[in-house]
């Protein structure tokens, strides 16, 4: 960490650091998505937990995951176009 | 992530790195916001996950995001007015 403190990272070190930051953020994002998906799809698909996940429950979970991703992407598009609109109004 | 300026408190700032971290931070905040919107708009708008998001659900989700932002803006502005008038908070 010495080189970070002195502010003299070599180009390659800096690149590595940036890659790591990006990767960590991507991992955190994926984990958040995974947690939310499990919670939401459990709620939608498992009414009474039985001794195993039956076929229809598994199908429901798969479908729910896909729809959750669809919704996520839609929210993302809506939110970013709103941000753009707000910016152009400023 | 609370205070990026700590990085450069008494050393010459690596501005490339700082710009990078700031941009990554904003991206992460954007994603976190999408997770939050998707969380409650999913609950509000999605009934049973089907083979695709139907158009009614899609409309509901994008309205949900837009109206939530409207409400936050409204509340923020009104709250600022309350503080300006010196009322409300004693």
N, CA and C atoms of all chains as a GROMACS GRO file, in nm:
protein
  540
    1UNK      N    1   0.082  -0.121   0.000
    1UNK     CA    2   0.000   0.000   0.000
    1UNK      C    3   0.085   0.126   0.000
    2UNK      N    4   0.220   0.107   0.011
    2UNK     CA    5   0.308   0.223   0.013
    2UNK      C    6   0.290   0.312  -0.110
    3UNK      N    7   0.282   0.244  -0.223
    3UNK     CA    8   0.274   0.322  -0.346
    3UNK      C    9   0.144   0.402  -0.354
    4UNK      N   10   0.038   0.349  -0.291
    4UNK     CA   11  -0.088   0.423  -0.292
    4UNK      C   12  -0.073   0.549  -0.207
    5UNK      N   13  -0.004   0.534  -0.095
    5UNK     CA   14   0.011   0.648  -0.005
    5UNK      C   15   0.096   0.758  -0.066
    6UNK      N   16   0.198   0.720  -0.139
    6UNK     CA   17   0.282   0.822  -0.199
    6UNK      C   18   0.224   0.874  -0.330
    7UNK      N   19   0.115   0.813  -0.374
    7UNK     CA   20   0.051   0.862  -0.495
    7UNK      C   21   0.132   0.837  -0.620
    8UNK      N   22   0.213   0.734  -0.617
    8UNK     CA   23   0.294   0.708  -0.735
    8UNK      C   24   0.276   0.566  -0.785
    9UNK      N   25   0.155   0.536  -0.824
    9UNK     CA   26   0.128   0.404  -0.880
    9UNK      C   27   0.179   0.400  -1.024
   10UNK      N   28   0.238   0.289  -1.057
   10UNK     CA   29   0.277   0.275  -1.197
   10UNK      C   30   0.151   0.256  -1.281
   11UNK      N   31   0.166   0.275  -1.410
   11UNK     CA   32   0.050   0.261  -1.498
   11UNK      C   33  -0.016   0.126  -1.485
   12UNK      N   34   0.064   0.023  -1.477
   12UNK     CA   35   0.009  -0.112  -1.469
   12UNK      C   36  -0.062  -0.134  -1.336
   13UNK      N   37  -0.003  -0.078  -1.229
   13UNK     CA   38  -0.067  -0.092  -1.097
   13UNK      C   39  -0.201  -0.022  -1.094
   14UNK      N   40  -0.201   0.093  -1.157
   14UNK     CA   41  -0.325   0.170  -1.159
   14UNK      C   42  -0.434   0.095  -1.235
   15UNK      N   43  -0.393   0.040  -1.346
   15UNK     CA   44  -0.487  -0.036  -1.427
   15UNK      C   45  -0.544  -0.154  -1.348
   16UNK      N   46  -0.456  -0.218  -1.273
   16UNK     CA   47  -0.498  -0.333  -1.195
   16UNK      C   48  -0.598  -0.290  -1.087
   17UNK      N   49  -0.565  -0.179  -1.023
   17UNK     CA   50  -0.653  -0.127  -0.919
   17UNK      C   51  -0.791  -0.094  -0.976
   18UNK      N   52  -0.792  -0.031  -1.091
   18UNK     CA   53  -0.920   0.005  -1.154
   18UNK      C   54  -1.001  -0.119  -1.190
   19UNK      N   55  -0.932  -0.218  -1.243
   19UNK     CA   56  -1.000  -0.343  -1.275
   19UNK      C   57  -1.062  -0.405  -1.152
   20UNK      N   58  -0.986  -0.401  -1.043
   20UNK     CA   59  -1.036  -0.461  -0.920
   20UNK      C   60  -1.159  -0.387  -0.868
   21UNK      N   61  -1.153  -0.256  -0.872
   21UNK     CA   62  -1.268  -0.176  -0.828
   21UNK      C   63  -1.390  -0.212  -0.911
   22UNK      N   64  -1.373  -0.217  -1.041
   22UNK     CA   65  -1.484  -0.252  -1.130
   22UNK      C   66  -1.542  -0.388  -1.098
   23UNK      N   67  -1.449  -0.480  -1.075
   23UNK     CA   68  -1.493  -0.616  -1.049
   23UNK      C   69  -1.570  -0.625  -0.918
   24UNK      N   70  -1.518  -0.558  -0.815
   24UNK     CA   71  -1.585  -0.561  -0.685
   24UNK      C   72  -1.725  -0.503  -0.696
   25UNK      N   73  -1.738  -0.394  -0.770
   25UNK     CA   74  -1.870  -0.331  -0.785
   25UNK      C   75  -1.964  -0.425  -0.861
   26UNK      N   76  -1.911  -0.491  -0.964
   26UNK     CA   77  -1.994  -0.585  -1.039
   26UNK      C   78  -2.040  -0.700  -0.951
   27UNK      N   79  -1.950  -0.748  -0.865
   27UNK     CA   80  -1.986  -0.858  -0.775
   27UNK      C   81  -2.093  -0.814  -0.676
   28UNK      N   82  -2.074  -0.695  -0.619
   28UNK     CA   83  -2.173  -0.644  -0.523
   28UNK      C   84  -2.310  -0.632  -0.590
   29UNK      N   85  -2.309  -0.584  -0.713
   29UNK     CA   86  -2.434  -0.568  -0.786
   29UNK      C   87  -2.502  -0.702  -0.811
   30UNK      N   88  -2.423  -0.800  -0.852
   30UNK     CA   89  -2.478  -0.932  -0.877
   30UNK      C   90  -2.532  -0.995  -0.748
   31UNK      N   91  -2.462  -0.972  -0.639
   31UNK     CA   92  -2.509  -1.028  -0.512
   31UNK      C   93  -2.641  -0.966  -0.470
   32UNK      N   94  -2.651  -0.837  -0.488
   32UNK     CA   95  -2.776  -0.768  -0.453
   32UNK      C   96  -2.891  -0.822  -0.537
   33UNK      N   97  -2.864  -0.838  -0.665
   33UNK     CA   98  -2.967  -0.891  -0.756
   33UNK      C   99  -3.010  -1.031  -0.714
   34UNK      N  100  -2.913  -1.111  -0.679
   34UNK     CA  101  -2.938  -1.249  -0.639
   34UNK      C  102  -3.023  -1.255  -0.511
   35UNK      N  103  -2.987  -1.173  -0.415
   35UNK     CA  104  -3.062  -1.168  -0.289
   35UNK      C  105  -3.207  -1.128  -0.313
   36UNK      N  106  -3.223  -1.021  -0.393
   36UNK     CA  107  -3.358  -0.969  -0.418
   36UNK      C  108  -3.441  -1.071  -0.495
   37UNK      N  109  -3.379  -1.131  -0.596
   37UNK     CA  110  -3.449  -1.231  -0.676
   37UNK      C  111  -3.496  -1.348  -0.591
   38UNK      N  112  -3.407  -1.398  -0.508
   38UNK     CA  113  -3.444  -1.513  -0.424
   38UNK      C  114  -3.562  -1.478  -0.335
   39UNK      N  115  -3.554  -1.361  -0.275
   39UNK     CA  116  -3.659  -1.318  -0.184
   39UNK      C  117  -3.792  -1.301  -0.258
   40UNK      N  118  -3.787  -1.227  -0.370
   40UNK     CA  119  -3.911  -1.198  -0.443
   40UNK      C  120  -3.971  -1.324  -0.504
   41UNK      N  121  -3.887  -1.409  -0.560
   41UNK     CA  122  -3.940  -1.526  -0.630
   41UNK      C  123  -3.983  -1.634  -0.531
   42UNK      N  124  -3.919  -1.639  -0.419
   42UNK     CA  125  -3.968  -1.731  -0.315
   42UNK      C  126  -4.109  -1.690  -0.276
   43UNK      N  127  -4.126  -1.562  -0.252
   43UNK     CA  128  -4.257  -1.510  -0.214
   43UNK      C  129  -4.364  -1.541  -0.318
   44UNK      N  130  -4.329  -1.523  -0.447
   44UNK     CA  131  -4.429  -1.542  -0.552
   44UNK      C  132  -4.458  -1.690  -0.578
   45UNK      N  133  -4.357  -1.774  -0.566
   45UNK     CA  134  -4.372  -1.910  -0.617
   45UNK      C  135  -4.394  -2.019  -0.511
   46UNK      N  136  -4.350  -1.994  -0.390
   46UNK     CA  137  -4.361  -2.100  -0.289
   46UNK      C  138  -4.469  -2.062  -0.189
   47UNK      N  139  -4.585  -2.121  -0.206
   47UNK     CA  140  -4.694  -2.088  -0.115
   47UNK      C  141  -4.679  -2.161   0.016
   48UNK      N  142  -4.667  -2.293   0.004
   48UNK     CA  143  -4.646  -2.374   0.123
   48UNK      C  144  -4.521  -2.456   0.099
   49UNK      N  145  -4.411  -2.426   0.166
   49UNK     CA  146  -4.289  -2.504   0.144
   49UNK      C  147  -4.312  -2.651   0.178
   50UNK      N  148  -4.289  -2.738   0.079
   50UNK     CA  149  -4.305  -2.881   0.101
   50UNK      C  150  -4.170  -2.947   0.127
   51UNK      N  151  -4.164  -3.079   0.113
   51UNK     CA  152  -4.038  -3.148   0.141
   51UNK      C  153  -3.936  -3.134   0.029
   52UNK      N  154  -3.981  -3.091  -0.089
   52UNK     CA  155  -3.886  -3.056  -0.194
   52UNK      C  156  -3.952  -2.954  -0.286
   53UNK      N  157  -3.871  -2.894  -0.374
   53UNK     CA  158  -3.929  -2.803  -0.472
   53UNK      C  159  -3.993  -2.887  -0.580
   54UNK      N  160  -4.123  -2.876  -0.598
   54UNK     CA  161  -4.183  -2.957  -0.703
   54UNK      C  162  -4.165  -2.890  -0.839
   55UNK      N  163  -4.205  -2.963  -0.941
   55UNK     CA  164  -4.182  -2.918  -1.078
   55UNK      C  165  -4.239  -2.781  -1.108
   56UNK      N  166  -4.361  -2.762  -1.065
   56UNK     CA  167  -4.426  -2.635  -1.099
   56UNK      C  168  -4.358  -2.519  -1.024
   57UNK      N  169  -4.314  -2.548  -0.904
   57UNK     CA  170  -4.242  -2.443  -0.830
   57UNK      C  171  -4.112  -2.406  -0.901
   58UNK      N  172  -4.041  -2.507  -0.948
   58UNK     CA  173  -3.916  -2.478  -1.018
   58UNK      C  174  -3.940  -2.399  -1.146
   59UNK      N  175  -4.048  -2.435  -1.216
   59UNK     CA  176  -4.081  -2.361  -1.338
   59UNK      C  177  -4.115  -2.217  -1.305
   60UNK      N  178  -4.191  -2.201  -1.198
   60UNK     CA  179  -4.231  -2.067  -1.156
   60UNK      C  180  -4.107  -1.983  -1.120
   61UNK      N  181  -4.016  -2.044  -1.049
   61UNK     CA  182  -3.894  -1.973  -1.009
   61UNK      C  183  -3.815  -1.928  -1.133
   62UNK      N  184  -3.802  -2.019  -1.230
   62UNK     CA  185  -3.727  -1.984  -1.351
   62UNK      C  186  -3.792  -1.867  -1.424
   63UNK      N  187  -3.924  -1.873  -1.433
   63UNK     CA  188  -3.997  -1.767  -1.502
   63UNK      C  189  -3.986  -1.636  -1.424
   64UNK      N  190  -3.998  -1.649  -1.295
   64UNK     CA  191  -3.991  -1.530  -1.209
   64UNK      C  192  -3.855  -1.461  -1.220
   65UNK      N  193  -3.749  -1.541  -1.225
   65UNK     CA  194  -3.615  -1.482  -1.241
   65UNK      C  195  -3.606  -1.401  -1.370
   66UNK      N  196  -3.657  -1.461  -1.478
   66UNK     CA  197  -3.652  -1.391  -1.607
   66UNK      C  198  -3.733  -1.262  -1.602
   67UNK      N  199  -3.850  -1.269  -1.541
   67UNK     CA  200  -3.932  -1.148  -1.535
   67UNK      C  201  -3.869  -1.044  -1.443
   68UNK      N  202  -3.803  -1.090  -1.338
   68UNK     CA  203  -3.738  -0.994  -1.248
   68UNK      C  204  -3.628  -0.919  -1.322
   69UNK      N  205  -3.554  -0.993  -1.407
   69UNK     CA  206  -3.452  -0.928  -1.489
   69UNK      C  207  -3.515  -0.830  -1.589
   70UNK      N  208  -3.626  -0.872  -1.649
   70UNK     CA  209  -3.696  -0.781  -1.741
   70UNK      C  210  -3.733  -0.652  -1.670
   71UNK      N  211  -3.790  -0.670  -1.551
   71UNK     CA  212  -3.834  -0.553  -1.474
   71UNK      C  213  -3.714  -0.465  -1.438
   72UNK      N  214  -3.605  -0.530  -1.401
   72UNK     CA  215  -3.483  -0.454  -1.364
   72UNK      C  216  -3.435  -0.371  -1.482
   73UNK      N  217  -3.433  -0.432  -1.598
   73UNK     CA  218  -3.387  -0.359  -1.717
   73UNK      C  219  -3.483  -0.246  -1.754
   74UNK      N  220  -3.610  -0.270  -1.736
   74UNK     CA  221  -3.708  -0.165  -1.764
   74UNK      C  222  -3.691  -0.048  -1.668
   75UNK      N  223  -3.673  -0.080  -1.541
   75UNK     CA  224  -3.652   0.025  -1.442
   75UNK      C  225  -3.526   0.104  -1.476
   76UNK      N  226  -3.423   0.032  -1.516
   76UNK     CA  227  -3.297   0.097  -1.552
   76UNK      C  228  -3.316   0.194  -1.668
   77UNK      N  229  -3.388   0.150  -1.772
   77UNK     CA  230  -3.413   0.238  -1.887
   77UNK      C  231  -3.497   0.360  -1.847
   78UNK      N  232  -3.603   0.332  -1.769
   78UNK     CA  233  -3.690   0.442  -1.729
   78UNK      C  234  -3.613   0.545  -1.647
   79UNK      N  235  -3.536   0.494  -1.553
   79UNK     CA  236  -3.460   0.582  -1.463
   79UNK      C  237  -3.357   0.663  -1.541
   80UNK      N  238  -3.283   0.600  -1.634
   80UNK     CA  239  -3.180   0.678  -1.702
   80UNK      C  240  -3.240   0.778  -1.799
   81UNK      N  241  -3.355   0.746  -1.860
   81UNK     CA  242  -3.412   0.849  -1.948
   81UNK      C  243  -3.468   0.964  -1.864
   82UNK      N  244  -3.514   0.932  -1.745
   82UNK     CA  245  -3.562   1.039  -1.657
   82UNK      C  246  -3.446   1.131  -1.616
   83UNK      N  247  -3.333   1.070  -1.583
   83UNK     CA  248  -3.216   1.150  -1.545
   83UNK      C  249  -3.176   1.242  -1.660
   84UNK      N  250  -3.179   1.185  -1.782
   84UNK     CA  251  -3.144   1.267  -1.898
   84UNK      C  252  -3.242   1.383  -1.917
   85UNK      N  253  -3.369   1.354  -1.899
   85UNK     CA  254  -3.470   1.459  -1.912
   85UNK      C  255  -3.449   1.569  -1.808
   86UNK      N  256  -3.424   1.525  -1.685
   86UNK     CA  257  -3.403   1.623  -1.577
   86UNK      C  258  -3.281   1.710  -1.606
   87UNK      N  259  -3.177   1.647  -1.659
   87UNK     CA  260  -3.054   1.722  -1.690
   87UNK      C  261  -3.080   1.827  -1.796
   88UNK      N  262  -3.154   1.789  -1.899
   88UNK     CA  263  -3.175   1.885  -2.008
   88UNK      C  264  -3.269   1.998  -1.964
   89UNK      N  265  -3.341   1.976  -1.854
   89UNK     CA  266  -3.427   2.082  -1.803
   89UNK      C  267  -3.354   2.180  -1.713
   90UNK      N  268  -3.231   2.143  -1.679
   90UNK     CA  269  -3.161   2.227  -1.582
   90UNK      C  270  -3.095   2.349  -1.645
   91UNK      N  271  -1.714   0.420   0.112
   91UNK     CA  272  -1.729   0.513   0.001
   91UNK      C  273  -1.769   0.652   0.050
   92UNK      N  274  -1.765   0.675   0.180
   92UNK     CA  275  -1.827   0.797   0.229
   92UNK      C  276  -1.749   0.922   0.191
   93UNK      N  277  -1.618   0.912   0.191
   93UNK     CA  278  -1.542   1.034   0.164
   93UNK      C  279  -1.422   1.007   0.076
   94UNK      N  280  -1.443   1.030  -0.052
   94UNK     CA  281  -1.334   1.006  -0.146
   94UNK      C  282  -1.221   1.107  -0.128
   95UNK      N  283  -1.252   1.222  -0.075
   95UNK     CA  284  -1.149   1.326  -0.065
   95UNK      C  285  -1.037   1.286   0.032
   96UNK      N  286  -1.067   1.190   0.118
   96UNK     CA  287  -0.963   1.140   0.208
   96UNK      C  288  -0.842   1.088   0.131
   97UNK      N  289  -0.871   1.037   0.014
   97UNK     CA  290  -0.765   0.981  -0.068
   97UNK      C  291  -0.653   1.082  -0.095
   98UNK      N  292  -0.693   1.206  -0.107
   98UNK     CA  293  -0.597   1.304  -0.154
   98UNK      C  294  -0.572   1.412  -0.050
   99UNK      N  295  -0.603   1.380   0.074
   99UNK     CA  296  -0.602   1.485   0.176
   99UNK      C  297  -0.470   1.561   0.182
  100UNK      N  298  -0.359   1.488   0.190
  100UNK     CA  299  -0.233   1.565   0.199
  100UNK      C  300  -0.130   1.526   0.093
  101UNK      N  301  -0.177   1.450  -0.004
  101UNK     CA  302  -0.086   1.415  -0.112
  101UNK      C  303  -0.138   1.473  -0.243
  102UNK      N  304  -0.049   1.490  -0.336
  102UNK     CA  305  -0.098   1.536  -0.466
  102UNK      C  306  -0.198   1.435  -0.522
  103UNK      N  307  -0.310   1.482  -0.568
  103UNK     CA  308  -0.415   1.392  -0.613
  103UNK      C  309  -0.379   1.330  -0.747
  104UNK      N  310  -0.407   1.202  -0.756
  104UNK     CA  311  -0.397   1.137  -0.885
  104UNK      C  312  -0.533   1.161  -0.952
  105UNK      N  313  -0.538   1.258  -1.039
  105UNK     CA  314  -0.671   1.300  -1.085
  105UNK      C  315  -0.736   1.196  -1.174
  106UNK      N  316  -0.657   1.121  -1.245
  106UNK     CA  317  -0.717   1.017  -1.329
  106UNK      C  318  -0.788   0.914  -1.241
  107UNK      N  319  -0.718   0.875  -1.134
  107UNK     CA  320  -0.775   0.777  -1.043
  107UNK      C  321  -0.898   0.833  -0.973
  108UNK      N  322  -0.889   0.959  -0.936
  108UNK     CA  323  -1.002   1.021  -0.867
  108UNK      C  324  -1.125   1.029  -0.957
  109UNK      N  325  -1.104   1.069  -1.080
  109UNK     CA  326  -1.216   1.075  -1.174
  109UNK      C  327  -1.276   0.937  -1.193
  110UNK      N  328  -1.189   0.840  -1.204
  110UNK     CA  329  -1.235   0.703  -1.222
  110UNK      C  330  -1.322   0.658  -1.104
  111UNK      N  331  -1.271   0.682  -0.983
  111UNK     CA  332  -1.344   0.638  -0.864
  111UNK      C  333  -1.478   0.710  -0.850
  112UNK      N  334  -1.477   0.836  -0.884
  112UNK     CA  335  -1.601   0.913  -0.877
  112UNK      C  336  -1.705   0.857  -0.975
  113UNK      N  337  -1.658   0.828  -1.096
  113UNK     CA  338  -1.749   0.773  -1.197
  113UNK      C  339  -1.802   0.636  -1.153
  114UNK      N  340  -1.714   0.554  -1.097
  114UNK     CA  341  -1.757   0.422  -1.051
  114UNK      C  342  -1.855   0.433  -0.936
  115UNK      N  343  -1.829   0.529  -0.850
  115UNK     CA  344  -1.919   0.551  -0.737
  115UNK      C  345  -2.057   0.590  -0.787
  116UNK      N  346  -2.061   0.678  -0.884
  116UNK     CA  347  -2.190   0.719  -0.939
  116UNK      C  348  -2.262   0.603  -1.006
  117UNK      N  349  -2.187   0.521  -1.077
  117UNK     CA  350  -2.248   0.405  -1.139
  117UNK      C  351  -2.306   0.311  -1.034
  118UNK      N  352  -2.231   0.291  -0.926
  118UNK     CA  353  -2.278   0.203  -0.819
  118UNK      C  354  -2.403   0.259  -0.753
  119UNK      N  355  -2.406   0.391  -0.734
  119UNK     CA  356  -2.524   0.453  -0.675
  119UNK      C  357  -2.644   0.439  -0.767
  120UNK      N  358  -2.620   0.456  -0.895
  120UNK     CA  359  -2.727   0.439  -0.994
  120UNK      C  360  -2.784   0.298  -0.987
  121UNK      N  361  -2.696   0.200  -0.982
  121UNK     CA  362  -2.743   0.062  -0.974
  121UNK      C  363  -2.817   0.032  -0.844
  122UNK      N  364  -2.765   0.088  -0.734
  122UNK     CA  365  -2.832   0.067  -0.606
  122UNK      C  366  -2.973   0.125  -0.609
  123UNK      N  367  -2.987   0.239  -0.675
  123UNK     CA  368  -3.118   0.302  -0.688
  123UNK      C  369  -3.212   0.215  -0.770
  124UNK      N  370  -3.160   0.154  -0.875
  124UNK     CA  371  -3.244   0.066  -0.957
  124UNK      C  372  -3.292  -0.054  -0.875
  125UNK      N  373  -3.202  -0.110  -0.794
  125UNK     CA  374  -3.243  -0.221  -0.708
  125UNK      C  375  -3.359  -0.179  -0.617
  126UNK      N  376  -3.348  -0.059  -0.566
  126UNK     CA  377  -3.452  -0.012  -0.474
  126UNK      C  378  -3.585   0.010  -0.546
  127UNK      N  379  -3.580   0.078  -0.660
  127UNK     CA  380  -3.702   0.098  -0.739
  127UNK      C  381  -3.763  -0.036  -0.777
  128UNK      N  382  -3.678  -0.125  -0.828
  128UNK     CA  383  -3.729  -0.252  -0.876
  128UNK      C  384  -3.792  -0.332  -0.762
  129UNK      N  385  -3.734  -0.322  -0.645
  129UNK     CA  386  -3.786  -0.390  -0.528
  129UNK      C  387  -3.932  -0.354  -0.503
  130UNK      N  388  -3.961  -0.226  -0.489
  130UNK     CA  389  -4.101  -0.200  -0.455
  130UNK      C  390  -4.194  -0.188  -0.574
  131UNK      N  391  -4.141  -0.153  -0.694
  131UNK     CA  392  -4.230  -0.151  -0.811
  131UNK      C  393  -4.269  -0.292  -0.852
  132UNK      N  394  -4.181  -0.386  -0.828
  132UNK     CA  395  -4.214  -0.528  -0.850
  132UNK      C  396  -4.332  -0.567  -0.762
  133UNK      N  397  -4.323  -0.534  -0.635
  133UNK     CA  398  -4.432  -0.567  -0.543
  133UNK      C  399  -4.563  -0.498  -0.584
  134UNK      N  400  -4.552  -0.376  -0.630
  134UNK     CA  401  -4.673  -0.301  -0.667
  134UNK      C  402  -4.733  -0.350  -0.797
  135UNK      N  403  -4.648  -0.389  -0.893
  135UNK     CA  404  -4.698  -0.408  -1.030
  135UNK      C  405  -4.706  -0.552  -1.078
  136UNK      N  406  -4.624  -0.641  -1.026
  136UNK     CA  407  -4.621  -0.776  -1.082
  136UNK      C  408  -4.708  -0.870  -0.999
  137UNK      N  409  -4.804  -0.929  -1.066
  137UNK     CA  410  -4.893  -1.021  -0.995
  137UNK      C  411  -4.832  -1.160  -0.997
  138UNK      N  412  -4.865  -1.239  -1.100
  138UNK     CA  413  -4.801  -1.370  -1.116
  138UNK      C  414  -4.703  -1.360  -1.232
  139UNK      N  415  -4.579  -1.394  -1.212
  139UNK     CA  416  -4.484  -1.385  -1.323
  139UNK      C  417  -4.525  -1.479  -1.437
  140UNK      N  418  -4.543  -1.424  -1.556
  140UNK     CA  419  -4.586  -1.504  -1.671
  140UNK      C  420  -4.472  -1.524  -1.769
  141UNK      N  421  -4.509  -1.559  -1.893
  141UNK     CA  422  -4.408  -1.587  -1.995
  141UNK      C  423  -4.334  -1.461  -2.039
  142UNK      N  424  -4.400  -1.347  -2.021
  142UNK     CA  425  -4.330  -1.220  -2.042
  142UNK      C  426  -4.399  -1.112  -1.959
  143UNK      N  427  -4.334  -0.997  -1.946
  143UNK     CA  428  -4.401  -0.887  -1.878
  143UNK      C  429  -4.507  -0.833  -1.974
  144UNK      N  430  -4.634  -0.836  -1.935
  144UNK     CA  431  -4.734  -0.783  -2.027
  144UNK      C  432  -4.728  -0.630  -2.026
  145UNK      N  433  -4.794  -0.571  -2.125
  145UNK     CA  434  -4.775  -0.427  -2.144
  145UNK      C  435  -4.833  -0.348  -2.026
  146UNK      N  436  -4.937  -0.402  -1.966
  146UNK     CA  437  -4.994  -0.333  -1.850
  146UNK      C  438  -4.893  -0.327  -1.736
  147UNK      N  439  -4.825  -0.440  -1.714
  147UNK     CA  440  -4.724  -0.444  -1.609
  147UNK      C  441  -4.608  -0.351  -1.641
  148UNK      N  442  -4.569  -0.350  -1.768
  148UNK     CA  443  -4.459  -0.261  -1.808
  148UNK      C  444  -4.495  -0.115  -1.783
  149UNK      N  445  -4.616  -0.078  -1.822
  149UNK     CA  446  -4.660   0.060  -1.798
  149UNK      C  447  -4.660   0.090  -1.649
  150UNK      N  448  -4.711  -0.003  -1.573
  150UNK     CA  449  -4.716   0.016  -1.428
  150UNK      C  450  -4.576   0.038  -1.372
  151UNK      N  451  -4.480  -0.043  -1.417
  151UNK     CA  452  -4.344  -0.031  -1.362
  151UNK      C  453  -4.282   0.103  -1.399
  152UNK      N  454  -4.297   0.144  -1.526
  152UNK     CA  455  -4.231   0.272  -1.558
  152UNK      C  456  -4.304   0.389  -1.492
  153UNK      N  457  -4.437   0.381  -1.482
  153UNK     CA  458  -4.508   0.486  -1.406
  153UNK      C  459  -4.463   0.488  -1.260
  154UNK      N  460  -4.445   0.370  -1.206
  154UNK     CA  461  -4.405   0.359  -1.066
  154UNK      C  462  -4.272   0.430  -1.042
  155UNK      N  463  -4.176   0.409  -1.133
  155UNK     CA  464  -4.046   0.474  -1.119
  155UNK      C  465  -4.061   0.626  -1.134
  156UNK      N  466  -4.134   0.668  -1.238
  156UNK     CA  467  -4.151   0.812  -1.264
  156UNK      C  468  -4.220   0.881  -1.146
  157UNK      N  469  -4.327   0.822  -1.098
  157UNK     CA  470  -4.402   0.886  -0.990
  157UNK      C  471  -4.322   0.886  -0.861
  158UNK      N  472  -4.242   0.782  -0.841
  158UNK     CA  473  -4.160   0.783  -0.720
  158UNK      C  474  -4.062   0.900  -0.723
  159UNK      N  475  -4.002   0.922  -0.841
  159UNK     CA  476  -3.908   1.033  -0.854
  159UNK      C  477  -3.982   1.166  -0.834
  160UNK      N  478  -4.103   1.178  -0.894
  160UNK     CA  479  -4.184   1.299  -0.873
  160UNK      C  480  -4.205   1.325  -0.725
  161UNK      N  481  -4.242   1.218  -0.654
  161UNK     CA  482  -4.269   1.235  -0.511
  161UNK      C  483  -4.143   1.279  -0.438
  162UNK      N  484  -4.028   1.217  -0.469
  162UNK     CA  485  -3.906   1.260  -0.398
  162UNK      C  486  -3.873   1.405  -0.428
  163UNK      N  487  -3.892   1.446  -0.554
  163UNK     CA  488  -3.863   1.586  -0.588
  163UNK      C  489  -3.958   1.680  -0.517
  164UNK      N  490  -4.085   1.643  -0.518
  164UNK     CA  491  -4.186   1.726  -0.453
  164UNK      C  492  -4.154   1.742  -0.306
  165UNK      N  493  -4.126   1.630  -0.242
  165UNK     CA  494  -4.098   1.634  -0.098
  165UNK      C  495  -3.971   1.712  -0.069
  166UNK      N  496  -3.870   1.691  -0.152
  166UNK     CA  497  -3.745   1.764  -0.131
  166UNK      C  498  -3.767   1.915  -0.141
  167UNK      N  499  -3.838   1.956  -0.248
  167UNK     CA  500  -3.863   2.099  -0.267
  167UNK      C  501  -3.947   2.159  -0.154
  168UNK      N  502  -4.050   2.084  -0.119
  168UNK     CA  503  -4.139   2.136  -0.015
  168UNK      C  504  -4.067   2.142   0.119
  169UNK      N  505  -3.985   2.043   0.141
  169UNK     CA  506  -3.908   2.040   0.266
  169UNK      C  507  -3.812   2.158   0.272
  170UNK      N  508  -3.750   2.186   0.157
  170UNK     CA  509  -3.658   2.301   0.152
  170UNK      C  510  -3.733   2.431   0.182
  171UNK      N  511  -3.854   2.442   0.126
  171UNK     CA  512  -3.935   2.561   0.154
  171UNK      C  513  -3.968   2.572   0.302
  172UNK      N  514  -4.002   2.458   0.360
  172UNK     CA  515  -4.033   2.457   0.504
  172UNK      C  516  -3.915   2.508   0.584
  173UNK      N  517  -3.797   2.463   0.546
  173UNK     CA  518  -3.678   2.506   0.621
  173UNK      C  519  -3.652   2.655   0.600
  174UNK      N  520  -3.674   2.700   0.477
  174UNK     CA  521  -3.652   2.843   0.448
  174UNK      C  522  -3.742   2.931   0.532
  175UNK      N  523  -3.867   2.890   0.542
  175UNK     CA  524  -3.962   2.968   0.621
  175UNK      C  525  -3.933   2.955   0.770
  176UNK      N  526  -3.848   2.863   0.801
  176UNK     CA  527  -3.813   2.843   0.941
  176UNK      C  528  -3.924   2.774   1.018
  177UNK      N  529  -4.024   2.726   0.946
  177UNK     CA  530  -4.135   2.659   1.013
  177UNK      C  531  -4.114   2.510   1.018
  178UNK      N  532  -4.199   2.445   1.087
  178UNK     CA  533  -4.201   2.300   1.083
  178UNK      C  534  -4.102   2.229   1.172
  179UNK      N  535  -3.986   2.289   1.190
  179UNK     CA  536  -3.885   2.218   1.269
  179UNK      C  537  -3.842   2.300   1.390
  180UNK      N  538  -3.912   2.279   1.498
  180UNK     CA  539  -3.869   2.350   1.620
  180UNK      C  540  -3.857   2.252   1.735
   0.00000   0.00000   0.00000
